[in-house]
Amino acid sequence: MISKQKIKELVLIFVIIFTIILLFAFVDFLLHSLSEEYAVPPRYFPNKIIYGTIYGFFIFLLVRKQNPFIKSLIFSLTVDVSLQTRYFLEGYPFDFVFLFLILHFFILFPVSWILFKFIK
């Protein structure tokens, strides 16, 4: 049986991951708004938030004992590659997916690192 303290800890982790993904999605929204060439359908951001949070939660549980830099690096790479692989399989062009693979990492990594540094 899981203790109440453990459940509270897992809920807090989930909320932190959700916050990271929301900040990431907001900055990503701004990037995609820069040009018609970068436009995405309306379902793109809710899917990013849902799947990014789910992927991120489980990834965090696997790496949470690492220092904040390593934790953020693994977290960001894995969430980013998972999401971009999904977009590629959905039919987004490879050059678009590759460009945003790089951009997403440079958004997600600093956001996660900052939050992971302040959370023990």
MDAnalysis code that builds the backbone (N, CA, C; Angstrom):
import MDAnalysis as mda
import numpy as np

u = mda.Universe.empty(360, n_residues=120, atom_resindex=np.repeat(np.arange(120), 3), trajectory=True)
u.add_TopologyAttr("name", ["N", "CA", "C"] * 120)
u.add_TopologyAttr("resid", np.arange(1, 121))
u.add_TopologyAttr("resname", ["MET", "ILE", "SER", "LYS", "GLN", "LYS", "ILE", "LYS", "GLU", "LEU", "VAL", "LEU", "ILE", "PHE", "VAL", "ILE", "ILE", "PHE", "THR", "ILE", "ILE", "LEU", "LEU", "PHE", "ALA", "PHE", "VAL", "ASP", "PHE", "LEU", "LEU", "HIS", "SER", "LEU", "SER", "GLU", "GLU", "TYR", "ALA", "VAL", "PRO", "PRO", "ARG", "TYR", "PHE", "PRO", "ASN", "LYS", "ILE", "ILE", "TYR", "GLY", "THR", "ILE", "TYR", "GLY", "PHE", "PHE", "ILE", "PHE", "LEU", "LEU", "VAL", "ARG", "LYS", "GLN", "ASN", "PRO", "PHE", "ILE", "LYS", "SER", "LEU", "ILE", "PHE", "SER", "LEU", "THR", "VAL", "ASP", "VAL", "SER", "LEU", "GLN", "THR", "ARG", "TYR", "PHE", "LEU", "GLU", "GLY", "TYR", "PRO", "PHE", "ASP", "PHE", "VAL", "PHE", "LEU", "PHE", "LEU", "ILE", "LEU", "HIS", "PHE", "PHE", "ILE", "LEU", "PHE", "PRO", "VAL", "SER", "TRP", "ILE", "LEU", "PHE", "LYS", "PHE", "ILE", "LYS"])
u.atoms.positions = np.array([
    [0.837, -1.180, 0.000],
    [0.000, 0.000, 0.000],
    [0.886, 1.250, 0.000],
    [0.475, 2.232, -0.763],
    [1.246, 3.471, -0.875],
    [0.822, 4.425, 0.233],
    [1.811, 5.013, 0.909],
    [1.512, 5.942, 2.003],
    [0.989, 7.260, 1.457],
    [0.307, 8.003, 2.331],
    [-0.211, 9.319, 1.943],
    [0.932, 10.259, 1.567],
    [2.045, 10.144, 2.263],
    [3.205, 10.988, 1.967],
    [3.736, 10.707, 0.561],
    [3.787, 9.447, 0.185],
    [4.259, 9.061, -1.150],
    [3.305, 9.575, -2.231],
    [2.009, 9.491, -1.965],
    [1.013, 9.990, -2.921],
    [1.161, 11.500, -3.085],
    [1.334, 12.214, -1.973],
    [1.529, 13.671, -2.038],
    [2.776, 14.014, -2.842],
    [3.842, 13.249, -2.632],
    [5.088, 13.473, -3.362],
    [4.890, 13.259, -4.863],
    [4.191, 12.189, -5.230],
    [3.935, 11.906, -6.649],
    [3.051, 12.978, -7.287],
    [2.059, 13.462, -6.564],
    [1.193, 14.529, -7.074],
    [2.010, 15.803, -7.276],
    [2.868, 16.128, -6.326],
    [3.722, 17.313, -6.446],
    [4.649, 17.189, -7.656],
    [5.244, 16.032, -7.847],
    [6.103, 15.796, -9.018],
    [5.298, 15.989, -10.297],
    [4.097, 15.437, -10.342],
    [3.256, 15.566, -11.523],
    [2.948, 17.042, -11.807],
    [2.624, 17.810, -10.775],
    [2.320, 19.235, -10.941],
    [3.554, 19.994, -11.441],
    [4.716, 19.653, -10.926],
    [5.956, 20.311, -11.373],
    [6.218, 19.993, -12.845],
    [6.075, 18.746, -13.220],
    [6.279, 18.352, -14.627],
    [5.248, 19.051, -15.509],
    [4.007, 19.094, -15.069],
    [2.951, 19.781, -15.817],
    [3.309, 21.257, -16.006],
    [3.822, 21.903, -14.965],
    [4.233, 23.307, -15.047],
    [5.359, 23.488, -16.053],
    [6.350, 22.608, -16.019],
    [7.458, 22.668, -16.976],
    [6.925, 22.564, -18.405],
    [6.045, 21.605, -18.628],
    [5.510, 21.384, -19.976],
    [4.627, 22.565, -20.403],
    [3.885, 23.152, -19.491],
    [3.077, 24.334, -19.833],
    [3.963, 25.504, -20.267],
    [5.029, 25.749, -19.515],
    [5.960, 26.826, -19.888],
    [6.599, 26.537, -21.238],
    [6.994, 25.308, -21.432],
    [7.579, 24.858, -22.695],
    [6.589, 25.067, -23.838],
    [5.339, 24.661, -23.648],
    [4.321, 24.790, -24.693],
    [4.027, 26.256, -25.002],
    [4.060, 27.110, -23.985],
    [3.820, 28.531, -24.210],
    [4.912, 29.143, -25.087],
    [6.164, 28.877, -24.761],
    [7.271, 29.392, -25.578],
    [7.202, 28.793, -26.981],
    [6.872, 27.518, -27.074],
    [6.729, 26.859, -28.372],
    [5.606, 27.510, -29.179],
    [4.516, 27.836, -28.525],
    [3.415, 28.529, -29.188],
    [3.910, 29.846, -29.801],
    [4.705, 30.581, -29.034],
    [5.248, 31.845, -29.552],
    [6.122, 31.600, -30.778],
    [6.940, 30.569, -30.742],
    [7.793, 30.248, -31.894],
    [6.966, 29.872, -33.123],
    [5.971, 29.050, -32.922],
    [5.137, 28.622, -34.046],
    [4.303, 29.778, -34.605],
    [4.112, 30.814, -33.821],
    [3.339, 31.975, -34.262],
    [4.162, 32.959, -35.098],
    [5.453, 32.745, -35.176],
    [6.326, 33.673, -35.891],
    [6.106, 33.681, -37.398],
    [5.693, 32.557, -37.938],
    [5.604, 32.445, -39.388],
    [4.529, 31.429, -39.780],
    [3.916, 31.675, -40.926],
    [2.955, 30.712, -41.466],
    [3.624, 29.365, -41.734],
    [4.884, 29.421, -42.093],
    [5.646, 28.204, -42.384],
    [5.718, 27.277, -41.158],
    [5.668, 27.862, -39.964],
    [5.775, 27.094, -38.723],
    [4.416, 26.788, -38.097],
    [3.341, 27.157, -38.764],
    [1.994, 26.964, -38.220],
    [1.691, 25.472, -38.017],
    [0.955, 25.201, -36.965],
    [0.546, 23.828, -36.643],
    [-0.951, 23.823, -36.359],
    [-1.602, 22.653, -36.488],
    [-3.047, 22.596, -36.218],
    [-3.356, 22.829, -34.734],
    [-4.585, 23.221, -34.426],
    [-4.964, 23.525, -33.039],
    [-4.741, 22.380, -32.050],
    [-4.815, 21.138, -32.503],
    [-4.646, 20.001, -31.577],
    [-3.187, 19.819, -31.131],
    [-2.250, 20.471, -31.805],
    [-0.820, 20.305, -31.547],
    [-0.454, 20.641, -30.093],
    [-0.911, 21.780, -29.588],
    [-0.501, 22.200, -28.247],
    [-1.171, 21.406, -27.130],
    [-2.490, 21.133, -27.199],
    [-3.053, 20.252, -26.164],
    [-2.387, 18.872, -26.146],
    [-2.082, 18.319, -27.330],
    [-1.384, 17.027, -27.386],
    [0.002, 17.126, -26.768],
    [0.711, 18.213, -27.057],
    [2.049, 18.412, -26.487],
    [1.978, 18.449, -24.969],
    [0.972, 19.148, -24.442],
    [0.836, 19.267, -22.990],
    [0.479, 17.914, -22.374],
    [-0.462, 17.221, -22.960],
    [-0.888, 15.921, -22.412],
    [0.252, 14.905, -22.478],
    [0.770, 14.669, -23.682],
    [1.809, 13.644, -23.832],
    [3.130, 14.065, -23.210],
    [3.469, 15.333, -23.298],
    [4.704, 15.810, -22.670],
    [4.679, 15.614, -21.172],
    [3.527, 15.872, -20.561],
    [3.404, 15.684, -19.110],
    [3.497, 14.201, -18.742],
    [2.822, 13.367, -19.496],
    [2.860, 11.926, -19.202],
    [4.273, 11.376, -19.394],
    [4.876, 11.654, -20.554],
    [6.251, 11.197, -20.797],
    [7.183, 11.744, -19.721],
    [7.060, 13.046, -19.474],
    [7.945, 13.710, -18.523],
    [7.834, 13.164, -17.114],
    [6.624, 12.846, -16.695],
    [6.415, 12.308, -15.348],
    [7.167, 10.990, -15.170],
    [7.003, 10.089, -16.122],
    [7.668, 8.791, -16.001],
    [9.184, 8.902, -16.168],
    [9.614, 9.775, -17.048],
    [11.058, 9.981, -17.217],
    [11.651, 10.548, -15.930],
    [10.960, 11.525, -15.336],
    [11.449, 12.107, -14.091],
    [11.587, 11.046, -13.009],
    [10.615, 10.155, -12.911],
    [10.693, 9.103, -11.892],
    [11.928, 8.222, -12.091],
    [12.343, 8.049, -13.332],
    [13.525, 7.231, -13.616],
    [14.833, 7.956, -13.317],
    [14.841, 9.284, -13.402],
    [16.104, 10.031, -13.266],
    [16.141, 10.959, -12.059],
    [15.172, 10.882, -11.190],
    [15.070, 11.874, -10.126],
    [16.220, 11.888, -9.133],
    [16.993, 10.854, -9.075],
    [18.121, 10.826, -8.137],
    [19.394, 11.461, -8.713],
    [19.329, 11.872, -9.964],
    [20.473, 12.520, -10.614],
    [20.558, 13.983, -10.173],
    [21.723, 14.601, -10.433],
    [21.837, 16.030, -10.142],
    [20.967, 16.799, -11.136],
    [20.607, 18.050, -10.828],
    [19.662, 18.789, -11.682],
    [20.093, 18.903, -13.148],
    [21.380, 19.071, -13.413],
    [21.838, 19.205, -14.794],
    [21.594, 17.916, -15.572],
    [22.040, 16.793, -15.042],
    [21.872, 15.492, -15.710],
    [20.394, 15.149, -15.819],
    [19.646, 15.389, -14.744],
    [18.210, 15.121, -14.741],
    [17.530, 15.921, -15.855],
    [17.857, 17.195, -15.965],
    [17.261, 18.056, -16.996],
    [17.680, 17.637, -18.394],
    [18.924, 17.250, -18.535],
    [19.433, 16.818, -19.835],
    [18.689, 15.572, -20.322],
    [18.623, 14.557, -19.486],
    [17.940, 13.308, -19.858],
    [16.449, 13.557, -20.050],
    [15.843, 14.289, -19.121],
    [14.422, 14.613, -19.199],
    [14.114, 15.324, -20.515],
    [14.862, 16.377, -20.820],
    [14.604, 17.193, -22.006],
    [14.817, 16.411, -23.292],
    [15.915, 15.680, -23.363],
    [16.184, 14.884, -24.566],
    [15.102, 13.839, -24.804],
    [14.716, 13.152, -23.756],
    [13.760, 12.061, -23.908],
    [12.363, 12.575, -24.248],
    [11.913, 13.615, -23.548],
    [10.594, 14.185, -23.862],
    [10.607, 14.739, -25.281],
    [11.651, 15.466, -25.628],
    [11.761, 16.075, -26.952],
    [11.757, 15.025, -28.059],
    [12.607, 14.029, -27.947],
    [12.681, 12.985, -28.981],
    [11.368, 12.206, -29.054],
    [10.750, 11.932, -27.923],
    [9.466, 11.215, -27.917],
    [8.386, 12.006, -28.647],
    [8.283, 13.288, -28.335],
    [7.265, 14.120, -28.988],
    [7.552, 14.274, -30.479],
    [8.799, 14.531, -30.838],
    [9.133, 14.748, -32.242],
    [8.974, 13.467, -33.059],
    [9.275, 12.330, -32.467],
    [9.054, 11.056, -33.160],
    [7.568, 10.883, -33.445],
    [6.762, 11.224, -32.472],
    [5.313, 11.133, -32.644],
    [4.847, 12.050, -33.778],
    [5.375, 13.275, -33.823],
    [4.976, 14.214, -34.883],
    [5.429, 13.713, -36.252],
    [6.609, 13.135, -36.312],
    [7.098, 12.588, -37.580],
    [6.184, 11.461, -38.059],
    [5.797, 10.582, -37.135],
    [4.901, 9.469, -37.487],
    [3.508, 9.966, -37.886],
    [3.126, 11.141, -37.392],
    [1.838, 11.733, -37.773],
    [1.891, 12.372, -39.153],
    [3.089, 12.496, -39.720],
    [3.186, 13.016, -41.082],
    [3.809, 14.389, -41.242],
    [4.305, 14.972, -40.168],
    [5.004, 16.249, -40.312],
    [6.277, 16.015, -41.123],
    [6.674, 16.977, -41.968],
    [7.886, 16.806, -42.775],
    [9.146, 16.686, -41.898],
    [10.107, 15.884, -42.377],
    [11.318, 15.625, -41.606],
    [12.071, 16.909, -41.264],
    [12.215, 17.843, -42.219],
    [12.977, 19.066, -41.940],
    [12.288, 19.909, -40.860],
    [10.962, 19.922, -40.845],
    [10.194, 20.616, -39.820],
    [10.419, 19.946, -38.456],
    [10.316, 18.634, -38.440],
    [10.506, 17.867, -37.192],
    [11.917, 18.061, -36.661],
    [12.909, 18.011, -37.533],
    [14.304, 18.160, -37.104],
    [14.570, 19.561, -36.557],
    [14.065, 20.577, -37.260],
    [14.237, 21.960, -36.785],
    [13.644, 22.126, -35.395],
    [12.433, 21.630, -35.216],
    [11.783, 21.797, -33.918],
    [12.318, 20.833, -32.858],
    [12.950, 19.764, -33.269],
    [13.658, 18.912, -32.309],
    [14.740, 19.739, -31.613],
    [15.477, 20.481, -32.390],
    [16.546, 21.320, -31.841],
    [15.963, 22.479, -31.033],
    [14.999, 23.182, -31.606],
    [14.400, 24.326, -30.907],
    [13.716, 23.895, -29.612],
    [12.989, 22.793, -29.655],
    [12.300, 22.314, -28.453],
    [13.290, 21.980, -27.343],
    [14.395, 21.366, -27.708],
    [15.392, 21.050, -26.676],
    [15.894, 22.327, -26.017],
    [16.175, 23.349, -26.820],
    [16.706, 24.599, -26.269],
    [15.659, 25.409, -25.509],
    [14.414, 25.039, -25.618],
    [13.367, 25.623, -24.773],
    [13.225, 24.783, -23.500],
    [13.099, 23.484, -23.668],
    [12.780, 22.585, -22.558],
    [13.926, 22.439, -21.555],
    [15.144, 22.373, -22.049],
    [16.272, 22.150, -21.142],
    [16.416, 23.255, -20.089],
    [16.478, 24.543, -20.474],
    [16.637, 25.563, -19.424],
    [15.438, 25.651, -18.478],
    [14.236, 25.473, -19.015],
    [13.043, 25.520, -18.155],
    [13.103, 24.402, -17.119],
    [13.402, 23.190, -17.556],
    [13.453, 22.065, -16.613],
    [14.623, 22.210, -15.650],
    [15.755, 22.670, -16.126],
    [16.927, 22.824, -15.257],
    [16.655, 23.825, -14.140],
    [16.052, 24.945, -14.484],
    [15.750, 25.960, -13.476],
    [14.809, 25.385, -12.418],
    [13.747, 24.724, -12.838],
    [12.802, 24.179, -11.865],
    [13.402, 23.014, -11.072],
    [14.167, 22.154, -11.721],
    [14.771, 21.024, -11.005],
    [15.831, 21.493, -10.011],
    [16.471, 22.623, -10.264],
    [17.475, 23.146, -9.331],
    [16.832, 23.580, -8.016],
    [15.589, 24.067, -8.098],
    [14.923, 24.580, -6.908],
    [14.103, 23.535, -6.171],
    [13.998, 22.351, -6.764],
    [13.176, 21.300, -6.165],
    [14.042, 20.132, -5.748],
    [13.868, 19.695, -4.553],
    [14.657, 18.572, -4.072],
    [13.776, 17.355, -3.955],
])
